[in-house]
Amino acid sequence: MKADIVFMNGEVITVNQKNEVAEALAIKSNRISAVGTNHEIKAFIGEETNVVDLQGKSLLPGFIDSHIHLILYGANQLAVSCKAEHIKSVEDLLIDLKKKASTIPKGEWIRAWGFNETAVKEKRYPTIAELDAISTDHPIMVTRTCSHISVVNSRALAIARIDENSENPTGGIIEKDTAGRITGKLIETANMIMADRASYSESELLKAVKIASEHFIAAGITSIHEAGAHGPESFRLMQQAIKNNDIRVRIYAMVGSLNNSHEFVNKMVDSGVMTGTGDERFKIGPAKLFTDGSSTGPTIATREPYSSDPGNFGILYYKEEEIYQILGQAHKKGYQITVHAQGDKAIEMYLNCVEKALNESPRKDHRHRIEHAGISSPDLQMRMKELGVIPIPNPPFPYEFGDIYIEHYGNRVNHMYAARDYIDNGILAAGGSDAPVTDHNPLLGIHVAVNRTSRSGTKIGPVQSISVLEAIKLYTWNGAFASFDEDIKGSLEPGKLADLVVLNDSILKVDSQSIKDLKVESTILNGEILYHKGTLVEI
């Protein structure tokens, strides 16, 4: 049987059980039909076969981002970006916000994302007075890069009915100054509540997810584990966009939301729908709760106080008993379960719940997960192994936030977003960017997993460095395993889905310090070339 597409003369990184590197590969329809030497694959070339000469470039399985926020990423593309090159100060941001206010009708939201107080000249957040000076006719919301903290103006507070008499929501803080006046800064669940108020219209979000899908395809991402946005409406929106072919990436959708995640989990569990429901384009993933905060906020829940603040142990969203009540029930009903857990305290609480759930309702192949697993101390890693829990670390985090981690957590950075430890201890982990929190580019994630340096060049827990092939596996086969999909994707083997990515050079031969500078040349999804040399291909 002749192939539709044949790749020759390449560095075909199969990510199979032997981690073999082949020369050539053949595709028929939407499946890989053969992998091998140039001589072996020549037999699959017919008159109408598209033959691609790789000229020594890398051909890999399509990247799988195991923790990413498609809807949030897309929505941010419609807002003011605090990560824009020209924004180097609060004043620069205020100028952009003022420009935005002059272009939209009164009453419409002005949103900004990606703010990092440590990266601007003033080393502070914008104040409520500064935002009010821009406009009191528009509600304004400036969201921190972690998406767990925001600063808003008086109009936004009024819309959310927040004033000096408002009490802190569970797991959150409405910041007030020493005189009891609201500063405009909202932390954790207080921020999530405001984010719901500032949500986009359905038409805006449909535009947003199309943009996100296009950006991910251009980065070589063919599958994502969607980590949650706005509950049931997000699920409906994604399925509608997939039906319209506006979302092309494959989605494994976590049952979780940024605000009141327990409500969504309980509704889904009660409905009878469970993990695995769906098809190759959209499938229901694990039930997910938020248990603590942001590693850069910092608001994560730790067993020992922050190095930067001896009185601070972070924020917890739920008590351990509450986590078990919700996720223990989901486990009993057949769900894969997971939590957002960054600090070692939060991780420990969740592992206690997993252990109790497995003791009461044993299940062999549960593949329960931990999203982020930020500070994974050795004792917690051993419990992950014993319980069969899959951690989902974020390899790119040390690049953007590593210097902040040293300040807040000291030597604990040696066990943050672990990789080497997991491999050496026989713990399967999958990599996720957590975009839009940081860059979605898998090549940056692989680069940081190998080099463990921050943007400033500082080594961040270098004991966790891994090899290039090991890092590639985090973003391919391991991601497929974490979603029960290792039989159909994650490696280049005959019979698997033809989801592939071609790089512009050899990832195994370039200097390790240059991995982040590699580019995706082509992205093939379901046997179709969707991206090639800077151009998205319309199907």
N, C-alpha and C positions, 0 to 999 in steps of 0.2 A: 504494500500500500504506500503510494507516494505521499509525501508530506506537503502541507501548505506552506510552511516556513521551515527553513533549515539554517542553523547558525554554524559556521565553520571557523576554524583557526582561532579559537577563543580560549579563555581561562574560565571554563565552565565549573563554577563552584557549586557542587551538587547538594551539600549539606546532608548527604545520606549517612547511614550509620557508620560507614568507614571514612566519612569526610573526604571523599574522593574529588579530585579535580580532573575533569575530562576536557576534551577538545571541541566537541560538537554536540548539537542537540537538534531534534526534529519535532515539529508540532503538526498535528492533524486535528482540524476543527478546534475544539477548546481544550485539548488534552496534549500532554507530552507523549510522544509515541516512541522516542528512543533517545538514549544518551550514550556517548562513547567516543571513539577516535574519529578523526576525519575520514579514514578509510571506511569505517563501519557505517557512518551516517551518510556517505555518498550514495549508498544504495537506496536512500529515501528521496533522492532528488529526481523529480519528473520535469516535464516540459513547462508546467505552470507553477512549479515551486519557486517561491521567493527565497533566494539564497543570499544570506547576509554574511559577509566576510568580517569577522570581529577584529581581525588584525591584532590579536593578542589581548584585547580588552576583556574585562570581566563580565560574565553573564551569571547572574545570581537569581535565586527565587525572589519573587516580588516581596518587598519588605512588609512586615506585619508590625504595626504599632499597637502594642497591647494595652496602652492607656492614653487616650487622646479624646479631646472634646470637639467633635466636628461642628456641632451647632454653635458653641461658644466661639470657636476659632473663626467660623464664617461671619458671625455677627460682629466680631471685632473688626473685620475688614470694612465694615460700614461706619466705624467710629473713628475718632481721633486717636492716632497711635502715639503713645508716649515713648515708644521705642524708635521712632523716626530719628534719623541721624542728626537732624538739626535741633532736636530738643535736648538741650544740655543743662537746662535750668528750669525752675518753676516759672520764671518769667517767660521763657520760650513757650511753655505749655499754655500759659494764660493767653498769650498772643493767638495761638491756634484755636483755643476755645472761643475767643472773642470773634475770630473770623467765622467760625462755625455758627455762632449765634446770629451773625448778620446775614446768613444764607438760608435760614429755616424759619418757618412761621412761629409766632409766639405760642408758647404752650407745649411745643415739641421738645423731647428730651435731647440734651447734649451729653454724649457719652464719650469717655476717653478710657483707654485700657493700657495695660503694660507699664504703669507708673512704678518707679523704684526710687524711693527716697535716698538710697545710698548712691545712686548714680547721677544725681543732679547736683549742681554747684552748691545750692543752699543746704543740702543734706536734711531736708525736711519735706513734709507734705504741704500742699497748698492749703490755705486756711479757708474757713467758711466765709470770712469777710472778703477774701480775694475772689471767691467764686460768685458771691452776691454782687460784687462790683462789675462782674461781666454781665450778669443778667439775674433779675428776679422774676422775669416773665417766662424763662425757660427753666425747668428742672435740670440740674447738672449733676453728673455722677462720674467721678474719676476713680477707676478701679486699679488697685495695686497689681503688680505683675503676677502675684500668687493667686489672684481672684478670691481671696479670703478677706480683704480689707478694702474699704473705699472711703472717699471723702466726698460729701455732697453739699449742695447749697440749701438755703432756707426753703426755697420752693419745693425741692425734693422732699425735705423733711415734712413739710406740710401735707404733701400728697400721701406720704406714708403715715401720717398722723403721729409723728414722733415729736415730742417736746420735752421740756425740763422735768416733767412729771412722769415720763415714760420709764418703766423699769426695764432692766436688761433682760432680753429673752434668754431662755436656757441655751447655754453654749455660745453666748455672744455678749458683746459690750457696746453700749451706746456711750461713747466717750464724753465726759464732762470735765470742765476745768475745776479748779479749786473753789470757785464761786458757784459751782453747780450749773454753769452755762454749757449748752451743747456745743461741742467743737466742730461737729460735722463729720467726725471720723467714726466709722462703723466697722466693727470687728466680728468676724466669723458669722454666726447666725443672724446678727443684726444686718450685716452686709448682704447675706443671702435673701433676706426679706426685702431689702431695698432693690436688689437685682430683679426680683419678681415684679416689683412695681415699675421698673424701668424696661421691662421686656419689649421686644420688637413685635410688630404686626406679623401676621402669618405670611403675607406677601413679601415682607422684608426678609423673613427667615428662609423662605424658599429660595430667594436670591442668594442669601448667605451660604446655605449648604451647597449650592452649586459651585460657588466660588471656592469653598473649602475643599470639595471633592477634586476640583481642577488643580488646586495647589498640591494636594496630596499625591495625585497621579503624577504630576511633574516632578515630585521628589522620589518617585519610585515606590510609593506606598500603594499596595493593591488591596490590603485588608486592614481594618481597624477594629479595635475594641473600644466602642463608644462609651465613655465614662460617665455620661449623664449631663443633663441640663435642666429641663423643666417638666420632668415626669411624663405622664401619659400623652400630653400634647406633643412632646418631642418624638415619641414613638410614631404617632400618627403622621407627623410632619416628614420624618425620614422615609417612612413607607410610601408616602405620596410622591416624594422626590425621586425615589428609586423607580416607582412606576412610570414617572415622566422621563426617566433616564437622565435626570439632573444630578443624581448621585451615582457614580460609577464604581466607587470602591465597595468592597464587601464589608458588611457591618455585623459585628457581634455586639449586641446592645445590652449594656448593663442595666438592670432594673434599679435605678437610683436617680435621685434628683438633688440639686444643690440646696433646696430648701425642703424641710420636712420629708426627708428621704424615707422614713419609716412608713409614711402614709402610702406612698407608691408601692413599696415592697409588700405591705399587707394587702393592698388591692389586687396586685398581680397574683400573689400566693392564693388568695381566696377565689380568684377567678378560675383556677384550675390550669392556667397556662404555666409552663415550666421551662427551665433551661433546656435549650436544644430545639425548641419549637421554631420552625421557619425553614429557610432553604439556603442555598449557597450565596445569596445576595444579602439576605437579612435574617438574622437568627437571634433569638432571645438568649442573653447571657446570664451572668450571676446576679443574685439579689445583693444589693450593695447599700451599706450605711456609711455615713461620715462619723468617725469617732473622735478625731482631733483636728488640729488646724494646719497652718502653713509652716514649712521649715524655714522660710525666710522672713516671716512676719515679725518675730517668731511667735508662733502660738501652738506648736506641737506639744503633746503631753509626754513629759519625761519623768523617769524614775529619780533622777538627780537634777538639781536646779541648773538653769542655764549658766554657762561660764560668764556670760555678760551681765547676768542679773541673779544673784544668789537667792532671791526670794521668789523667783518665777519658775513654775513647773508646767506652764502652758494651760491649755483649755481642753476639756473633755465635753463632747456633745451628749453622751449618754453614760449612765451607770452600767457596770458590767451585767447586772441582772436584766437591764432593759435591752442590751445588745442580744443577750441570749434569748430573751422572750421573742424577739422579732426574727433573728436569723436561725435560732434553733428550730423554730416552726418551719421556716423555709427549707432548712436541711431535711427535716422529716418528710416534707412534701416532695422531695427529689431535686430541689434546687442546688446548683452550685452557689456558694455564698462567698462574699468578700467584703472588705471594709477599706475605707480610706484610713490608713493608720501610719502616721509619720514617726511619732516618738516611741521610745521603747516601752513606756507605760501603756500607751494605746495598743501597741502590738501584743504585749503580754495579756492585756484584758481580752483581746480577741482570741488569742490562742487558748486561753482558758475556756472560752465559749465553744470553740471548735472541739476541744478535747471532751467537754461535757456532751456535746451533740453526738459525737462519734461513739461515746460510751453508751448513750441511751438509744441511739439508732445507728448501728454500725453500717457503713457503706464502703466498699473497697475502692472504687474508682471515682471518688467525689471531686477531686481536683479543686478543692477550695483554695482561694487566693488571698493575698494581701496586697492591696494597691499601695505602691510607694515603698512600704517597709523601710522607712527612712533610717532610723538608728537600729540596725539589726545586730545587737550584741551577740557574742558567741553562745550564750545560754539560750537565747531566743532562736538562733539558727538551729540548734540541736532539736528544739521542740518542733520547728517547722519540718525538719526531716522526719522525726518520729510520727508526726501527724499527717504527713504527705501534703503539706500546704505549699502552694506555688507563690513565691514573692514576685511582685512586678516592680522592680526598681526603675529609676529614671536616669539612665546613663548621662544625658546631657546636663543634668542639674549642676554638677560640680564646676562645669565650664562657666556658666553665668553667675552662679551663686556661691561658689566654693569659698571665696574670701569671707563672705558673711557667715558661712558655716563654722569656719575656724574661730571667728569672734564669739559666736553664740554657744558652740558645743565643744570647743577645744579638741582634745585627743579623740573624742567620739567620732570625728570625721573618718577615722580609720575603719569604722564599721558602717558608714553611711552609704546607702545605695551600693551595697556590696555586690561583687561579681566573682572575684577570685575565691572568696570563702565559700560561696554557694557551690561553685564547680568542684572545689577540693572536698567539700563535705557531702557531695552527691545530692545537692538540692537543685531541682530544675527551676530556673528563673527565666522570665521573659521581659524584654525591654519595652518601655513606653516613654514617649516624650512628655506627656501631660500638656502638650500644646493646647491652648495658647500661652500657658504659663512660661514655656520656653520654646525654642526653635523646634519645629516638627521634622527637620531634616534628619533621616536615619543615619546618614553618613557622618553628621556631627556626633550623634550618639555613639556610633562605632568608634570614632576618633577618640572621644573622651573615655570610653570604656578601656581603650588600649593605653592611652597616655595619662589619664587622671590629672590633668592640669586645668587651672582656671584660665579665664581670658587674660588675666594679668601674668600668667606663666607660673603661678604658684602651684606646687604639688599638693593635691587634695586626696589624702588617703591613698598614696601610691601602692600600698600593699594590696589593693583591690584591682590592680591592672590585670588585664587578660590579653590573650593573643587575638589577632585579627579574625581568625577562623572562629574562635570562641565568641567574639563579639557579633559576628555575622549571625551565628546561631541564635543569639538572644532575639534578633529581629526577624527570624524566619521560622525554623522548625519549632523552637520553644514557644513562640507565639501561637503557632498552630496547635500545639499540644495543650496550651492553656485554654483553648476554646474547643477542645475535643475534635480538632480538624486535621490531625497529623496524617490521616490516611488519604487526604485529598489535596493538601497543600503544605508549604513550608520547606520543601526540598524539591530538587529537580530529578524526578524519577518517572519512568514510564507509567502512564495511567493517571498521573496527577494533573490537576488543573494547570493550564498553560498561563500562569501568572509569573512574569519574569521581568527583570530589569537589566539593562545594559549600561555599564559605566563608560566613561570616556578614556579610561586607562585601566591598568591592572592594579587592583586593590591589594594584591599580595606582594607586588614588587615595588610600589611607591614607598618612599620614606614614611614611617608611621606618623611623623609630624605633619604630613601633607594629606592625610586621609580626608580631613574636613574640606579640602580644596577640590576633591574629586567632584565630578558632575554626573548627573543621570543623563545618558544620551537617549535612551528609549525605555518606555514602559509598555509592557504587553500584559493585557488582562483578558482572561478567558479566550486567549488565542488571537486577540485583536490588538493591533498597535494603536494605543491611545495617545501616546506622546512620543515625539521624535525631534531631537535637536532644537529644543526651545519652542516647539509648536504643538499645541493640542490638536489631535485629529478628531474631527467630527464624524460620528458614525451614523 
